[in-house]
Protein backbone atom coordinates (compact mmCIF):
# COMPACT_ATOMS: atom_id res chain seq x y z
CA UNK A 1 0.00 0.00 0.00
CA UNK A 2 1.61 3.25 -1.13
CA UNK A 3 0.81 6.45 0.75
CA UNK A 4 -0.38 9.42 -1.21
CA UNK A 5 1.96 12.33 -0.73
CA UNK A 6 1.25 15.82 -1.96
CA UNK A 7 3.61 18.27 -3.60
CA UNK A 8 3.10 21.02 -1.01
CA UNK A 9 5.90 19.75 1.25
CA UNK A 10 8.92 17.49 0.92
CA UNK A 11 8.15 13.81 1.57
CA UNK A 12 10.50 13.66 4.57
CA UNK A 13 8.50 16.49 6.17
CA UNK A 14 5.23 14.67 5.46
CA UNK A 15 6.65 11.55 7.16
CA UNK A 16 7.64 13.66 10.19
CA UNK A 17 4.18 15.27 10.22
CA UNK A 18 2.45 11.87 10.13
CA UNK A 19 4.49 10.66 13.09
CA UNK A 20 3.84 13.93 14.92
CA UNK A 21 0.11 13.50 14.27
CA UNK A 22 0.29 9.97 15.70
CA UNK A 23 1.93 11.37 18.84
CA UNK A 24 -0.71 14.10 19.20
CA UNK A 25 -3.57 11.67 18.61
CA UNK A 26 -2.13 9.15 21.08
CA UNK A 27 -1.38 6.36 18.61
CA UNK A 28 2.24 6.79 19.72
CA UNK A 29 2.93 7.57 23.36
CA UNK A 30 6.04 8.38 25.40
CA UNK A 31 8.52 5.53 25.18
CA UNK A 32 6.83 3.82 22.23
CA UNK A 33 9.17 2.43 19.58
CA UNK A 34 8.80 3.88 16.10
CA UNK A 35 8.99 1.87 12.91
CA UNK A 36 12.52 1.59 11.54
CA UNK A 37 13.64 3.58 8.51
CA UNK A 38 13.57 0.33 6.55
CA UNK A 39 9.98 -0.35 7.64
CA UNK A 40 8.92 3.20 6.77
CA UNK A 41 10.64 3.13 3.39
CA UNK A 42 9.10 -0.25 2.53
CA UNK A 43 5.59 0.67 3.71
CA UNK A 44 5.51 4.07 1.99
CA UNK A 45 7.63 2.93 -0.97
CA UNK A 46 10.10 5.77 -0.51
CA UNK A 47 13.84 6.03 -0.37
CA UNK A 48 15.33 4.92 2.96
CA UNK A 49 17.28 8.20 3.19
CA UNK A 50 14.00 10.12 2.93
CA UNK A 51 12.54 8.16 5.84
CA UNK A 52 15.75 8.74 7.80
CA UNK A 53 15.60 12.48 7.13
CA UNK A 54 12.01 12.60 8.43
CA UNK A 55 13.01 10.82 11.63
CA UNK A 56 16.13 12.97 12.00
CA UNK A 57 13.99 16.11 11.89
CA UNK A 58 12.00 14.76 14.86
CA UNK A 59 15.23 13.93 16.71
CA UNK A 60 16.42 17.50 16.08
CA UNK A 61 13.20 18.81 17.65
CA UNK A 62 13.73 16.47 20.64
CA UNK A 63 10.44 14.68 19.94
CA UNK A 64 12.02 11.26 19.47
CA UNK A 65 15.35 9.80 20.50
CA UNK A 66 17.62 7.13 19.10
CA UNK A 67 18.80 4.25 21.22
CA UNK A 68 21.78 2.83 19.35
CA UNK A 69 21.19 -0.72 18.18
CA UNK A 70 17.60 -0.74 19.43
CA UNK A 71 15.64 1.90 17.52
CA UNK A 72 13.86 5.23 17.77
CA UNK A 73 11.44 6.06 20.59
CA UNK A 74 8.98 8.81 21.47
CA UNK A 75 10.62 11.29 23.83
CA UNK A 76 9.10 12.17 27.20
CA UNK A 77 6.99 15.35 26.88
CA UNK A 78 6.77 15.10 23.08
CA UNK A 79 2.99 15.33 22.97
CA UNK A 80 2.92 18.47 25.13
CA UNK A 81 5.63 20.14 23.03
CA UNK A 82 3.80 19.28 19.82
CA UNK A 83 0.49 20.54 21.19
CA UNK A 84 2.10 23.80 22.33
CA UNK A 85 3.71 24.22 18.91
CA UNK A 86 0.46 23.51 17.06
CA UNK A 87 -1.55 25.84 19.31
CA UNK A 88 0.90 28.65 18.59
CA UNK A 89 0.72 27.93 14.85
CA UNK A 90 -3.10 27.90 15.07
CA UNK A 91 -3.02 31.29 16.78
CA UNK A 92 -0.72 32.79 14.15
CA UNK A 93 -2.50 31.23 11.15
CA UNK A 94 -6.13 31.62 12.20
CA UNK A 95 -6.74 33.72 15.30
CA UNK A 96 -4.49 36.69 14.50
CA UNK A 97 -5.93 37.14 10.98
CA UNK A 98 -9.46 36.72 12.35
CA UNK A 99 -8.89 39.37 15.02
CA UNK A 100 -7.29 41.69 12.49
CA UNK A 101 -10.30 41.38 10.18
CA UNK A 102 -12.68 41.79 13.13
CA UNK A 103 -10.96 45.04 14.02
CA UNK A 104 -11.05 46.20 10.41
CA UNK A 105 -14.81 45.69 10.21
CA UNK A 106 -15.33 47.11 13.71
CA UNK A 107 -16.54 43.96 15.45
CA UNK A 108 -16.35 44.23 19.21
CA UNK A 109 -14.66 41.54 21.31
CA UNK A 110 -18.11 40.50 22.52
CA UNK A 111 -19.38 40.09 18.97
CA UNK A 112 -16.36 37.98 18.03
CA UNK A 113 -16.86 35.77 21.09
CA UNK A 114 -20.57 35.45 20.27
CA UNK A 115 -19.69 34.33 16.73
CA UNK A 116 -17.33 31.70 18.11
CA UNK A 117 -19.86 30.43 20.66
CA UNK A 118 -22.72 30.39 18.16
CA UNK A 119 -23.58 26.91 16.92
CA UNK A 120 -23.88 26.60 13.18
CA UNK A 121 -26.27 23.93 11.90
CA UNK A 122 -23.67 22.71 9.38
CA UNK A 123 -21.18 22.17 12.23
CA UNK A 124 -23.75 20.25 14.29
CA UNK A 125 -24.35 17.80 11.42
CA UNK A 126 -20.67 16.93 10.91
VENVENDA-V599339 format. One record per residue. N is the residue number from 0. RES is the residue in one small letter. D_LAST is the distance of its C-alpha to the last C-alpha in Angstrom with 1 decimal. Layout:
BEGIN
n & res & d_last
N & RES & D_LAST
N & RES & D_LAST
END
This chain:
BEGIN
n & res & d_last
0 & x & 28.9
1 & x & 28.8
2 & x & 26.0
3 & x & 24.8
4 & x & 25.9
5 & x & 25.4
6 & x & 28.3
7 & x & 26.9
8 & x & 28.4
9 & x & 31.2
10 & x & 30.5
11 & x & 32.0
12 & x & 29.6
13 & x & 26.6
14 & x & 28.1
15 & x & 28.5
16 & x & 24.9
17 & x & 23.7
18 & x & 26.0
19 & x & 25.0
20 & x & 21.3
21 & x & 22.6
22 & x & 24.6
23 & x & 21.8
24 & x & 19.5
25 & x & 22.5
26 & x & 23.3
27 & x & 26.6
28 & x & 28.3
29 & x & 31.6
30 & x & 34.4
31 & x & 32.5
32 & x & 34.3
33 & x & 32.6
34 & x & 33.3
35 & x & 36.6
36 & x & 36.9
37 & x & 38.3
38 & x & 35.3
39 & x & 32.9
40 & x & 35.0
41 & x & 35.4
42 & x & 31.7
43 & x & 30.5
44 & x & 33.7
45 & x & 34.7
46 & x & 37.9
47 & x & 38.8
48 & x & 39.7
49 & x & 36.2
50 & x & 34.7
51 & x & 37.5
52 & x & 36.7
53 & x & 33.1
54 & x & 34.2
55 & x & 37.0
56 & x & 34.7
57 & x & 33.0
58 & x & 36.5
59 & x & 37.5
60 & x & 34.6
61 & x & 35.8
62 & x & 32.5
63 & x & 34.3
64 & x & 38.0
65 & x & 40.4
66 & x & 42.7
67 & x & 45.5
68 & x & 46.0
69 & x & 43.0
70 & x & 39.8
71 & x & 37.1
72 & x & 35.3
73 & x & 32.5
74 & x & 34.3
75 & x & 34.3
76 & x & 32.0
77 & x & 30.1
78 & x & 26.6
79 & x & 27.6
80 & x & 29.1
81 & x & 26.2
82 & x & 23.8
83 & x & 26.4
84 & x & 26.7
85 & x & 23.0
86 & x & 22.7
87 & x & 25.7
88 & x & 24.4
89 & x & 21.1
90 & x & 23.5
91 & x & 25.7
92 & x & 23.1
93 & x & 20.7
94 & x & 22.3
95 & x & 25.8
96 & x & 25.0
97 & x & 22.8
98 & x & 25.7
99 & x & 28.2
100 & x & 26.6
101 & x & 26.2
102 & x & 29.9
103 & x & 30.8
104 & x & 29.4
105 & x & 30.8
106 & x & 27.7
107 & x & 28.9
108 & x & 27.4
109 & x & 26.4
110 & x & 24.6
111 & x & 22.6
112 & x & 21.7
113 & x & 20.7
114 & x & 18.4
115 & x & 16.8
116 & x & 16.7
117 & x & 15.4
118 & x & 12.0
119 & x & 10.4
120 & x & 9.0
121 & x & 6.7
122 & x & 5.4
123 & x & 5.6
124 & x & 3.8
125 & x & 0.0
END
